[in-house]
Amino acid sequence: MDKTITIPEISQILKITSQMTGVSVRELDPKLKEESRSKIRGATRHIGPEHARLVFESRGFHFPKLNICFHCLKGGASKTTLACNCAYRLSQFGARVLLVDLDKQANATHTFGVDRPKKVFFDVITGDAQITDVIVNVSEYLDILPSSLENARLELELINIKKNPQTFYNSVFSSVRNNYDIIILDLPPDLNHNTYLSTIFSNIICIPTNPDEYSVEGMKMTLNSIEGIQSEFENLKQEVYVIWSKYDARERKAFEYLTQVKDVGKAKILPVVVRTDSTFKNAQAINKTIFQMKKSSSAREDIDLLSQELIGIRQFFEKKIGST
C-alpha cells in the first residue's frame, strides 16, 4: 500500500507553514535522493511515515506507548471502521502501529486484504503459534494480527486458562510490545473473557456511539461494564472516551443526542464527531482506508482529528504555540 502524508497536512498539525515543514524534512535527512526532493517540492508534496516521524520528533513530540481498544456492546457502532482508519492514519503520522483484530467476523482483516490467515489470536493463546508468526505486515509502520472464524473458539480457551487478568494480555504481547508505539484492538460487541481482558490491557478505551436510542443504551451498558472492571482493579490508569459516530446533521434527533447526552459517568465525550459519509463504504468495498481514496472528504477530516486527539499530538503543538 502506498503510504504518504502531505506536507500541508503535517504543517497544519505543527502550526507552521508548508515551506518550513519541507525545509525541516530536507534538513533532517540530508541523504534524501533527488527524486525524494522533487516529491517534496512538487504540487502534491508527499512524505512517508519515516520522515513524518522525524519532523514531529525534531519539534519535541514523541509518540506515546498506548494500548487503545474500540469497544461497544452494540453492533454497528463503527468500531471496526474507526479502528482501521485510525490505525492507518496514525501510521501515516509515523507511529508504529499494530492493529489486533479480535472479532471473529474479521472485518478489519478483510479491510487490509488479508485473506484466510493460517493462524490467528486463538492459536497464540493455545500455544500453537508464536505471536511473531501470526502478525502480518500491511504497509510501512502498520502491521495487523488478523482474525477468522477460528477466533469463535477463543472464549472457551480463555475460560480454561489459569491466569492473572491484570497481566495476562501484557504477557501475551510482551515479545512484540517494544516494536510498536500504538496497539489498537478491534473488539467484538460481546461481554466475555476476551473483551474483559482487552479492557484491562488498554490505556484508552474508545466507545463509538451512534446518536440513536439503541446505540446510546449500548454505550451505557459498555460504560457500566468498564466501571465494574475499574472498581475490581483500582490501580488501572485508563481514559475512557465516548466517540459520536455516523452523525447526520439532517436528522434532528441526532443533534438532540449530541447536545443532550452529558452524563457518561467517568468517561469523556471527545470533541470530535465522525460524520456519516459514503466514503467509508466506498473504501471498504475495495479493501482500502479512506486515506487511500483520492478525493478529500468529511470522513478523512474527522478521522484525522480523532487520530490526533487519541495520541495528544494536536494538544501538544497547540500548547507549545501558546507557551511561546
Secondary structure, 3 states (H helix, E strand, C coil): CCCCEEHHHHHHHHCCCHHHHHHHHHHHCCCCCHHHHHHHHCCCCEECHHHHHHHHHHCCCCCCCEEEEECCCCCCCCHHHHHHHHHHHHHHHCCCEEEEECCCCCHHHHHCCCCCCCCCHHHHHHCCCCHHHHCEEEECCEEEECCCHHHHHHHHHHHCCCCCCCCHHHHHHCCCHHHCCEEEEECCCCCCHHHHHHHHHCCEEEEEECCCHHHHHHHHHHHHHHHHHHHHCCCCCCEEEEEEEEECCCCHHHHHHHHHCCCCCCCEEEEEEEECCHHHHHHHHCCCCHHHCCCCCHHHHHHHHHHHHHHCHHHHHHHHHHCC
